Amino acid sequence: MLDRAAMEFCLADAFHPGCEMTWPVRHASMYSDPYRWRHRVKDDPEPDYGKTLTPAEACSFNGPLYGQFPGSITRWMAIPWQTDTASCRSGYDPQYDPYLPTFWPARVPNQVLSAENYTKVMDDKLPRAERLAAFNERMDWDRTLGVGYQQQLQAMVEHFDRQGIVEVRKGIPNDPDFPSVMQVEDRGGQQMSEAERQATDSQMREVARRGTPKPSK
């Protein structure tokens, strides 16, 4: 139960890059038993791998994917974690596909049904065509972070509690065009212009090639 309590609200699965834990934890060699880290003995410190860590070294019995010590798990993570989470999107290039599967849809979704459009969907006094258009429109979740990649990182670090989350709300039962249950963003903001969206994503792609910057203090 203690294990379950600690893991109940973890996002899990993809671990790529991961806002709670990242890809190394997929290696069974890091565990001595289920949910138990394999410990590195105190009198056998981790060696200096130099500037290059080869796959053979990484997967060896003396490598970082075997015995663990204090700090060896979190060293794979972004500091602070919000900068990593703010960088996880769906399609970077809308010409390819802006609606690729998301990593963490409940906490850090990519595109959302906004509360405003949900209200229109549920208003049976509006024309059906208008309600359908509202239901089929998706907003970029990161619009609440502002314009510009550096600005988004800063906003995520300083104001993560102000970002929208996805809630399960009642839909319209027995309707062929609307589901009986809908997932809706609880708050939002003004959608970015096409130029602002392109500039923000372009900055993110450039950073991905060079490495993620640390937000200013």
Secondary structure, 3 states (H helix, E strand, C coil): CHHHHHHCCCCCCCCCCCCCCCHHHHCHHHEEECCEECECCCCCCCCCCCCCCCHHHHCCCCCCCCCECCCCCHHHCCCCHHHHHHCCCCCCCCCCCCCCCCCECCCECCEEECHHHHHHHHCCCCCHHHHHHHHHCCEEHHHHHCCCHHHHHHHHHHCHHHCCCEEEEECCCCCCCCCCEEEEECCCCCCCCHHHHHHHHHHHHHHHHHCCCCCCC
